[in-house]
Amino acid sequence: VDIGETESFLHGGELPTLIIQSTCHTVHIFVNGQLSGYAFGTRENRRFTYRGNINLHSGTNRITLLSVAVGLPNVGGHFESWNTGILVPVALHGLSQGKRDLSWQKWTYQVGLRGEAMNLAYPTNTPSVEWMDASLTVQKPQPLTWHKTYFDAPEGDEPLALDMEGMGKGQILVNGESIGRYWTTFATGDCGNCSYTGTYKPNKCLSGCGQPTQRYYYRDMKLSWLKPSQNLLVIFEEIGGNPSAVSLVKRSVSGVCAEVSEYHLNIKNWKLESYGKGQTFHRPKVHWKCSPGQAISAIKFASFVTPLGKCGSYQQGEFHAAT
């Protein structure tokens, strides 16, 4: 983007505003190599608009947009035609000439990140990269940062998980294997009231408001690619986080509980309700299955009809049936 020397914002005026529309999940904006801002959509509405002031200098400026999709549509009518990514126009407002549509500028396109091309996550690869001590960045977390460390596999056969407390959004790799994306977004809603009266809906009897919707991330890290020692953990953090709070934890299960209501939401019933088809609802069921090497030793409580309480403190209600 070419900027003339006479632009008012170069002489103390208000900075120009960049407006971007997107149907991708996240977009990061860079101006002349520096991160200028980011924005993201929601599960209910992937489409969003970024508006932010950008600092340009006279002469030629470079604007880079990093568009991130957490998966692509794979279901629904004509899903292959759904837009995913940056939409036009991309516009710059607040210049002397008014609005400038950047959609007609010459844009280049590139897939992936430089860190991916350099194979930073692979233990057999030793790229010439200068890593910085994480303690130097804790006070001011940096977005779009690669973090790495080494850990030894703990003893035992319990399932392992990574506690991503303190991190924001990104991807986790262990010994070059991706164990998935993480996004520790915080749950919102009303956790004070609880009533299952009527048809079950996901927003009934919420819990964990103000807490991360998911904190523990795992895939079976007891696979052959996990070594007894010197396992390489690489985290790509998009929005900024504190890697010193990340820890490896074991899952030790001594008891489980579950509850289900007569009209508990399941996929088949949701489809029937969504399309207004008056067919018979499918009865919901609870399925329990032990991990390899484990078994159910006892059933401490079971009650049908109107049980009271919550997990760990169930009680028989006014009406009760054991089977």
C-alpha positions as CSV (number, residue, x, y, z in Angstrom):
1,V,0.0,0.0,0.0
2,D,1.6,3.3,-1.1
3,I,1.1,6.3,1.2
4,G,1.8,9.8,0.3
5,E,3.8,12.2,2.4
6,T,0.9,14.7,2.7
7,E,-1.5,12.3,4.5
8,S,-2.8,14.0,7.7
9,F,-2.2,11.0,10.0
10,L,1.5,11.4,9.3
11,H,1.4,14.9,10.8
12,G,-0.5,14.2,14.1
13,G,-3.9,13.3,12.6
14,E,-6.0,10.2,13.4
15,L,-4.6,6.9,12.2
16,P,-6.4,5.2,9.3
17,T,-8.7,2.2,9.9
18,L,-8.4,-1.2,8.3
19,I,-11.7,-3.1,7.9
20,I,-11.6,-6.9,7.0
21,Q,-14.5,-9.3,6.7
22,S,-13.9,-13.0,7.2
23,T,-15.7,-16.3,7.4
24,C,-12.7,-18.1,8.8
25,H,-12.3,-18.7,12.5
26,T,-9.4,-16.3,13.1
27,V,-7.5,-13.6,11.3
28,H,-4.2,-12.0,12.4
29,I,-3.2,-8.7,10.8
30,F,0.5,-7.6,10.3
31,V,1.6,-4.2,9.1
32,N,5.2,-4.0,7.9
33,G,6.1,-7.2,9.7
34,Q,4.6,-6.2,13.1
35,L,1.4,-7.7,14.6
36,S,-1.3,-5.0,14.5
37,G,-4.3,-7.0,15.8
38,Y,-6.5,-10.1,15.5
39,A,-10.2,-11.1,15.5
40,F,-12.2,-14.3,15.6
41,G,-15.7,-15.5,15.1
42,T,-17.9,-17.8,17.2
43,R,-19.3,-21.3,16.8
44,E,-22.8,-19.8,16.1
45,N,-21.5,-17.2,13.7
46,R,-18.2,-17.8,11.9
47,R,-18.5,-14.5,10.0
48,F,-17.0,-11.5,11.7
49,T,-15.5,-8.1,10.9
50,Y,-12.2,-6.7,12.1
51,R,-11.9,-3.0,12.6
52,G,-8.6,-1.5,13.8
53,N,-6.3,1.5,13.4
54,I,-3.0,0.7,11.7
55,N,0.2,2.6,11.8
56,L,1.6,3.3,8.3
57,H,4.5,5.3,7.0
58,S,5.1,7.3,3.9
59,G,6.0,5.2,0.9
60,T,5.3,1.5,0.4
61,N,3.7,-0.5,3.3
62,R,3.1,-4.2,3.4
63,I,-0.1,-5.6,4.9
64,T,-0.2,-9.4,5.7
65,L,-3.3,-11.3,6.7
66,L,-2.9,-14.7,8.4
67,S,-6.2,-16.5,8.1
68,V,-6.7,-19.5,10.3
69,A,-9.4,-22.2,9.9
70,V,-9.9,-24.7,12.7
71,G,-11.1,-27.4,10.3
72,L,-13.2,-27.0,7.2
73,P,-16.9,-27.8,6.6
74,N,-17.5,-31.5,5.9
75,V,-21.3,-31.9,6.4
76,G,-24.5,-30.0,5.4
77,G,-26.2,-29.0,2.2
78,H,-23.6,-27.8,-0.5
79,F,-20.9,-27.6,2.2
80,E,-18.3,-27.5,-0.5
81,S,-19.5,-24.1,-1.7
82,W,-19.4,-22.4,1.8
83,N,-17.1,-19.5,2.0
84,T,-14.1,-20.0,4.4
85,G,-11.5,-17.2,4.6
86,I,-11.1,-13.6,3.8
87,L,-14.0,-11.9,2.1
88,V,-13.9,-8.8,-0.1
89,P,-13.7,-5.9,0.3
90,V,-10.6,-5.3,2.4
91,A,-10.8,-1.6,2.8
92,L,-8.7,1.2,4.3
93,H,-10.6,4.2,5.7
94,G,-9.4,7.6,6.9
95,L,-7.0,8.6,4.1
96,S,-7.1,12.0,2.4
97,Q,-8.9,10.4,-0.5
98,G,-11.4,8.7,1.8
99,K,-11.9,5.0,1.4
100,R,-9.4,2.9,-0.5
101,D,-10.5,-0.6,-1.5
102,L,-7.4,-2.8,-1.2
103,S,-9.2,-5.8,-2.8
104,W,-7.9,-4.5,-6.2
105,Q,-4.3,-4.4,-5.0
106,K,-1.8,-7.1,-6.0
107,W,-2.0,-9.8,-3.3
108,T,0.2,-12.9,-2.9
109,Y,-0.9,-16.2,-1.3
110,Q,1.0,-18.7,0.8
111,V,-0.1,-21.7,2.8
112,G,1.5,-22.6,6.1
113,L,3.9,-21.0,8.5
114,R,7.7,-20.6,8.3
115,G,8.1,-22.7,11.5
116,E,6.2,-25.5,9.8
117,A,8.4,-25.3,6.7
118,M,11.4,-25.5,9.0
119,N,10.1,-28.6,10.8
120,L,10.6,-27.0,14.2
121,A,8.5,-29.8,15.9
122,Y,10.6,-32.7,14.7
123,P,13.2,-34.0,17.1
124,T,15.4,-35.3,14.3
125,N,15.6,-31.9,12.7
126,T,18.0,-29.3,14.0
127,P,17.2,-26.0,12.2
128,S,19.4,-23.0,12.8
129,V,17.0,-21.2,15.0
130,E,17.9,-19.1,18.0
131,W,15.5,-20.0,20.8
132,M,14.9,-17.5,23.6
133,D,14.6,-18.5,27.3
134,A,10.8,-18.5,28.1
135,S,11.4,-16.7,31.4
136,L,12.3,-13.6,29.4
137,T,8.8,-13.5,27.8
138,V,6.6,-14.4,30.7
139,Q,6.0,-10.8,31.7
140,K,4.8,-9.9,28.2
141,P,3.4,-13.0,26.4
142,Q,3.9,-12.8,22.7
143,P,1.4,-14.0,20.1
144,L,2.3,-16.3,17.2
145,T,5.2,-17.8,19.1
146,W,6.8,-21.3,19.0
147,H,7.7,-22.8,22.4
148,K,9.6,-26.0,23.0
149,T,10.8,-28.1,25.9
150,Y,11.8,-31.7,26.7
151,F,10.2,-34.1,29.2
152,D,10.6,-37.7,30.4
153,A,7.7,-40.1,30.3
154,P,6.3,-40.9,33.8
155,E,6.1,-44.4,35.1
156,G,2.8,-46.3,35.0
157,D,0.1,-47.1,32.4
158,E,-2.4,-44.4,33.2
159,P,-3.6,-42.1,30.4
160,L,-1.6,-38.9,30.1
161,A,-2.8,-35.4,29.2
162,L,-1.4,-31.9,29.0
163,D,-2.8,-29.3,31.3
164,M,-2.8,-26.1,29.1
165,E,-3.6,-23.7,31.9
166,G,-2.2,-20.3,31.1
167,M,-2.2,-20.8,27.3
168,G,-4.6,-19.2,24.7
169,K,-5.0,-20.9,21.3
170,G,-2.7,-23.0,19.2
171,Q,-1.5,-26.5,18.4
172,I,0.5,-29.1,20.4
173,L,3.1,-31.5,19.0
174,V,5.0,-34.3,20.8
175,N,8.0,-35.8,19.0
176,G,6.7,-34.4,15.8
177,E,3.2,-35.9,16.2
178,S,0.2,-33.5,16.5
179,I,-2.0,-34.3,19.5
180,G,-4.5,-31.6,18.4
181,R,-5.4,-28.0,18.6
182,Y,-6.2,-26.2,21.8
183,W,-8.3,-23.2,22.5
184,T,-8.8,-22.4,26.2
185,T,-11.8,-20.1,25.7
186,F,-13.8,-19.3,28.8
187,A,-17.4,-20.5,29.2
188,T,-20.2,-17.9,29.5
189,G,-23.8,-18.2,30.6
190,D,-25.9,-18.5,33.7
191,C,-24.7,-21.2,36.1
192,G,-27.0,-20.0,38.9
193,N,-30.3,-21.6,37.9
194,C,-30.9,-25.2,37.1
195,S,-34.1,-26.8,35.9
196,Y,-34.5,-29.7,33.4
197,T,-38.3,-29.1,33.1
198,G,-39.4,-29.7,29.5
199,T,-37.3,-30.7,26.5
200,Y,-33.6,-30.9,27.2
201,K,-31.5,-28.1,25.7
202,P,-27.8,-27.6,25.9
203,N,-28.1,-24.3,27.8
204,K,-30.0,-25.9,30.8
205,C,-28.1,-26.4,34.1
206,L,-24.8,-24.9,32.9
207,S,-21.7,-25.4,35.0
208,G,-18.2,-24.0,34.8
209,C,-19.1,-20.5,33.9
210,G,-15.9,-18.3,33.9
211,Q,-13.7,-21.4,33.5
212,P,-12.0,-22.8,30.4
213,T,-14.3,-24.9,28.3
214,Q,-11.4,-27.4,28.0
215,R,-8.2,-27.4,30.0
216,Y,-6.8,-30.9,29.4
217,Y,-5.7,-32.1,26.0
218,Y,-4.6,-35.6,25.2
219,R,-4.2,-38.3,22.7
220,D,-2.9,-41.7,23.7
221,M,0.6,-40.6,24.6
222,K,1.6,-44.1,25.5
223,L,2.0,-44.9,21.8
224,S,5.3,-46.0,20.3
225,W,6.4,-42.5,19.6
226,L,6.6,-41.6,23.3
227,K,10.1,-42.3,24.5
228,P,11.2,-43.0,28.1
229,S,13.1,-39.7,28.1
230,Q,13.9,-36.6,26.1
231,N,10.5,-36.3,24.5
232,L,10.2,-33.1,22.5
233,L,7.1,-30.9,23.3
234,V,6.5,-28.1,20.8
235,I,3.6,-25.6,21.3
236,F,2.6,-23.0,18.7
237,E,0.7,-20.3,20.5
238,E,-1.4,-17.9,18.5
239,I,-2.6,-15.2,20.9
240,G,-0.1,-15.3,23.8
241,G,0.2,-17.4,26.8
242,N,2.5,-18.5,29.7
243,P,4.1,-21.9,28.9
244,S,5.6,-22.2,32.4
245,A,2.1,-23.2,33.6
246,V,1.8,-26.1,31.2
247,S,2.1,-29.5,32.9
248,L,1.9,-33.2,32.2
249,V,-0.8,-35.0,34.2
250,K,-2.1,-38.5,34.7
251,R,-5.7,-39.6,34.7
252,S,-6.5,-41.8,37.6
253,V,-10.1,-43.0,37.6
254,S,-11.6,-44.4,40.9
255,G,-15.2,-43.7,40.1
256,V,-17.5,-42.4,37.5
257,C,-21.1,-41.2,37.4
258,A,-23.7,-40.2,34.7
259,E,-27.2,-39.1,34.5
260,V,-29.7,-39.0,31.6
261,S,-33.2,-37.6,31.3
262,E,-36.1,-38.9,29.3
263,Y,-35.7,-36.3,26.6
264,H,-31.9,-35.9,26.8
265,L,-30.6,-34.4,23.6
266,N,-28.9,-36.8,21.2
267,I,-28.1,-36.5,17.5
268,K,-31.1,-38.4,16.2
269,N,-33.6,-36.5,18.3
270,W,-31.9,-33.2,17.5
271,K,-32.3,-33.8,13.8
272,L,-36.0,-34.7,14.2
273,E,-36.6,-31.6,16.3
274,S,-34.6,-29.3,14.0
275,Y,-36.5,-30.4,10.8
276,G,-39.9,-30.4,12.6
277,K,-40.5,-34.1,12.0
278,G,-43.0,-35.5,14.4
279,Q,-41.5,-39.0,14.7
280,T,-41.0,-41.0,17.9
281,F,-38.0,-39.8,19.9
282,H,-35.2,-42.3,20.4
283,R,-34.7,-43.3,24.0
284,P,-31.4,-42.0,25.4
285,K,-29.0,-44.4,26.9
286,V,-25.8,-44.3,29.1
287,H,-22.9,-46.5,28.0
288,W,-19.9,-47.2,30.2
289,K,-16.7,-48.8,29.0
290,C,-13.5,-49.4,30.9
291,S,-10.0,-48.7,29.6
292,P,-7.9,-51.7,28.8
293,G,-6.8,-53.5,32.0
294,Q,-9.6,-52.0,34.1
295,A,-13.0,-53.3,35.3
296,I,-16.1,-52.1,37.1
297,S,-15.8,-53.4,40.7
298,A,-19.1,-52.1,42.1
299,I,-22.1,-50.0,41.4
300,K,-22.7,-47.7,44.4
301,F,-25.9,-46.0,43.4
302,A,-28.5,-46.4,40.7
303,S,-32.0,-44.8,40.7
304,F,-34.6,-44.3,38.1
305,V,-37.5,-41.8,38.0
306,T,-36.6,-38.8,40.2
307,P,-33.1,-39.1,41.8
308,L,-31.7,-36.0,43.6
309,G,-28.3,-34.5,44.0
310,K,-25.3,-34.4,41.7
311,C,-22.2,-36.5,40.9
312,G,-20.7,-37.8,44.1
313,S,-23.8,-37.1,46.3
314,Y,-26.8,-38.7,44.6
315,Q,-29.9,-39.5,46.7
316,Q,-33.2,-41.2,46.1
317,G,-36.0,-38.9,45.2
318,E,-39.7,-39.1,46.0
319,F,-40.1,-41.8,43.3
320,H,-37.5,-44.5,43.0
321,A,-36.8,-47.7,41.0
322,A,-33.6,-49.6,41.2
323,T,-33.9,-51.3,37.8
